[in-house]
Amino acid sequence: MLIMLDESAPIAARKALEKEGEVVLFQTNNTCYDAISGHPDIFFFQHPNGLIIAPNTPEKYKKLLSDKGIPFITGNSEVGEKYPCTAIYNALHTSHGVLHNRVITDDAIKNHFPLFIDCKQGYVRCTTIQTGNLFITSDKGIERVLLNNNLNVIYACPENISLKGFRHGFFGGCCGLCGKKLYICGSLREVPGYKSLAGSIESQGFEIKEICSRGLHDVGGILFLY
């Protein structure tokens, strides 16, 4: 199993994940702005059967995926320097369809997964994660869309989530799923109302795994790849 996250992730988080699988630190240069240049969720759309990846993903990562037998196909559009070209793969595959702004979604994603929950937000995987029948999001617009679709959602205030160069990051970017475990880069205590949030996650049958004890860090998602 490969575990991919931002090269700038805290050392404690990397060491904790090394106990679970082979850690791959992700980084790109001169493709998009620095704060997200190491975020896997900008270049990779993850779904239950593999990945759809940006054509300008660095070759060393494409080779690694191939060598490890991780199934992927290449998308149509390259990640660019500015929005919306930074968000074309930042969609969330859910049990109810792909959650994303369909206007900007890469065509390869739309062709393979035509069922959508359309929203105005482009950075969906950055902001949102699904645990069982529960969505957790740091975006109020996405919260409204999910509620309008009669889906169970909790808002996770992002004010204490760190992302270099920005006032804050987002909850989805702190998280990764492996089976029935929700891995979090940091402490859930940083989210206001964390006790209620933790109880809701656990009520879905998920175990919370905090991989570092201080802060809460947006690392572009934690991708567990088989």
C-alpha positions in Angstrom: 0.0 0.0 0.0 1.2 3.5 -0.9 0.3 6.4 1.4 0.6 9.8 -0.3 0.6 13.2 1.2 2.3 16.6 1.0 6.0 16.7 1.3 5.7 19.5 3.9 3.5 17.4 6.2 4.7 17.2 9.8 7.5 14.7 10.5 5.4 13.1 13.2 2.6 12.4 10.7 5.0 10.9 8.3 6.5 8.6 10.9 3.0 7.5 12.1 2.0 6.6 8.5 5.2 4.7 7.9 3.8 2.1 10.3 0.9 1.6 8.0 2.5 1.5 4.6 5.0 3.0 2.2 4.8 6.8 2.5 5.2 8.9 -0.7 5.9 12.6 -0.2 4.3 14.5 -3.0 5.6 17.8 -4.5 5.5 19.6 -7.9 7.3 22.6 -9.2 6.1 25.6 -11.3 2.6 24.1 -11.9 0.4 25.7 -9.4 0.8 28.1 -6.5 3.1 27.1 -3.6 0.6 26.4 -0.9 -1.0 23.5 -2.9 2.0 22.4 -5.0 2.4 19.4 -2.8 -1.2 18.5 -2.5 -2.1 15.1 -4.0 -5.8 16.0 -4.2 -5.0 18.8 -6.7 -3.6 16.2 -9.2 -5.4 13.0 -8.3 -9.1 12.2 -8.3 -9.5 9.1 -6.2 -12.4 6.7 -6.7 -13.0 3.1 -5.4 -11.3 1.5 -8.5 -8.2 3.7 -8.7 -7.3 7.2 -9.8 -7.8 9.7 -12.6 -4.7 11.8 -12.7 -3.6 15.1 -14.3 -1.5 14.6 -17.5 1.2 17.0 -16.0 1.6 15.0 -12.9 5.4 14.5 -12.5 6.6 11.4 -14.3 8.2 9.9 -11.2 4.8 9.6 -9.6 3.3 8.0 -12.7 6.1 5.5 -12.8 5.7 4.7 -9.1 2.0 4.1 -9.6 2.7 1.8 -12.5 5.4 -0.1 -10.8 3.2 -0.6 -7.7 0.3 -1.8 -9.8 -2.0 1.1 -8.7 -4.7 1.5 -11.3 -5.0 4.9 -12.9 -6.0 6.6 -16.1 -4.8 10.0 -17.3 -7.3 12.9 -17.5 -7.8 15.3 -20.3 -6.8 18.6 -18.8 -3.5 19.8 -17.1 -3.5 21.4 -13.7 -2.7 25.1 -14.1 -1.4 27.9 -12.0 -4.7 29.6 -11.1 -8.3 28.6 -10.3 -10.2 27.0 -11.9 -7.3 25.1 -13.5 -6.1 24.2 -10.0 -9.4 22.5 -9.1 -10.4 20.3 -12.1 -9.5 17.1 -10.3 -10.4 18.2 -6.8 -13.7 16.4 -6.8 -15.0 14.0 -4.2 -16.3 10.6 -5.2 -19.3 9.8 -2.9 -21.9 7.1 -2.6 -24.4 9.5 -4.1 -22.3 10.7 -7.1 -19.3 13.0 -7.7 -19.5 16.1 -5.6 -18.0 19.0 -7.5 -18.6 22.0 -9.7 -19.4 20.2 -12.9 -18.6 23.2 -15.1 -14.8 22.8 -14.3 -14.6 19.0 -13.7 -12.2 17.2 -16.0 -14.0 15.4 -18.8 -12.5 12.1 -18.0 -14.1 12.2 -14.5 -17.5 13.2 -16.1 -17.2 10.4 -18.7 -16.5 7.7 -16.1 -18.8 9.0 -13.4 -21.8 10.8 -15.0 -23.8 11.0 -11.7 -23.1 14.3 -10.0 -24.0 16.4 -6.9 -23.4 19.7 -8.5 -22.1 22.6 -6.4 -20.4 26.0 -7.0 -17.2 25.0 -5.1 -14.2 23.7 -7.0 -12.0 22.7 -4.1 -14.4 20.0 -2.9 -11.9 17.3 -1.8 -10.0 20.0 0.0 -13.0 20.8 2.1 -15.0 17.7 2.4 -14.8 14.0 3.4 -17.5 11.3 3.6 -17.6 8.7 6.5 -20.4 6.2 6.0 -23.6 8.2 5.6 -22.0 11.3 7.1 -20.4 14.2 5.2 -18.0 16.5 7.0 -17.3 19.8 5.2 -15.6 23.1 5.9 -17.6 24.9 3.2 -20.9 26.5 4.0 -22.0 26.3 0.3 -21.3 22.6 0.2 -23.2 22.1 3.4 -26.3 23.8 1.9 -26.1 21.7 -1.2 -25.8 18.5 0.8 -28.7 19.5 3.0 -30.8 20.3 0.0 -30.1 16.8 -1.2 -31.4 15.4 2.1 -27.9 14.2 3.1 -26.4 14.0 6.6 -23.7 16.7 6.9 -21.7 18.4 9.7 -19.9 21.7 9.3 -16.3 21.6 10.5 -15.1 25.2 11.1 -11.6 25.5 9.5 -10.4 28.5 11.6 -7.7 26.4 13.3 -6.5 24.4 10.3 -3.0 25.4 9.1 -2.1 26.0 5.4 1.0 27.9 4.7 0.3 31.3 3.0 -3.4 31.3 3.9 -5.5 32.3 6.8 -6.5 28.6 7.2 -6.8 25.3 5.4 -9.8 22.9 5.2 -10.9 19.8 7.0 -11.0 17.4 4.0 -7.3 18.2 3.3 -6.4 17.0 6.8 -8.0 13.6 6.2 -7.7 10.2 4.5 -9.7 7.0 4.6 -8.5 3.5 4.9 -11.2 1.0 5.4 -13.2 2.0 8.5 -10.5 4.3 9.8 -10.4 8.1 9.4 -6.8 9.4 9.5 -6.4 13.0 10.6 -3.2 15.0 10.3 -3.4 16.7 13.7 -5.8 16.8 16.6 -9.6 16.8 16.1 -9.7 19.0 19.3 -8.8 22.0 17.0 -12.3 21.8 15.5 -14.9 23.7 17.5 -17.5 21.3 18.8 -15.0 18.4 18.3 -16.7 16.1 20.8 -20.0 16.1 18.9 -18.0 15.7 15.6 -16.0 12.7 17.0 -19.2 11.1 18.3 -20.9 11.5 14.9 -17.9 9.9 13.1 -17.7 7.0 15.5 -21.5 6.5 15.2 -20.8 5.6 11.5 -18.5 2.8 12.6 -15.3 4.7 11.9 -12.2 4.8 14.1 -10.4 8.1 14.4 -6.7 8.0 14.0 -4.8 11.2 14.8 -1.3 10.9 13.2 0.2 13.9 15.0 -0.8 15.4 18.3 -0.4 19.1 17.7 -2.4 21.4 15.4 -4.5 20.5 12.4 -2.7 20.5 9.1 -4.1 20.6 5.5 -1.8 18.3 3.6 -3.9 18.0 0.5 -5.6 14.8 1.7 -4.0 11.5 2.8 -4.3 9.1 -0.1 -4.2 5.4 0.7 -3.5 3.6 -2.6 -3.8 -0.1 -3.3 
